[in-house]
């Protein structure tokens, strides 16, 4: 299957964008959980 360079570049950009988005959301989730863990639960 032969694709032209334009669609290949578009596909690569979309793939990289999805990867970065998922990694970024995971990082934010980790930060939020760490912050809540640092906070004392008992008042």
N, C-alpha and C positions, 0 to 999 in steps of 0.2 A: 504494500500500500504506500503510494507516494503522495506526500502532502507538500504544498508549496511553502516557502519559508515564512510567508506572512501568517498563515494559520498556525504554523509550528511555533512562531514567536508569541502569538496570541495565547496559545495553549500553555506555553511555558510561563507566561506572565500570570495567567489565571491560576495555575498550579502553585506558583511561588506566593501569590497573594493569599490563597487559601491556607498554605502552610504557615505563613507569617501570622495570619489572623488567628489560627488555632493556637499557635505557640504563644501569642500575645495574650489571648484569653486565659490560657493555662497559667501564665505568669501572674496575671492579675488575680486569678483565683487563689494561687499560692500566697500572694501578698496579703489578700484579705483574710485567709485562714490563719496565717501567721500573726497578723495583727490581732485577730479575735482571740488567738491562743495566748498572746502576751497579756491581754486584758484579764484581770482577776475575775473569776466567775462568782465567787462568794462576795457579798456586799456586807 
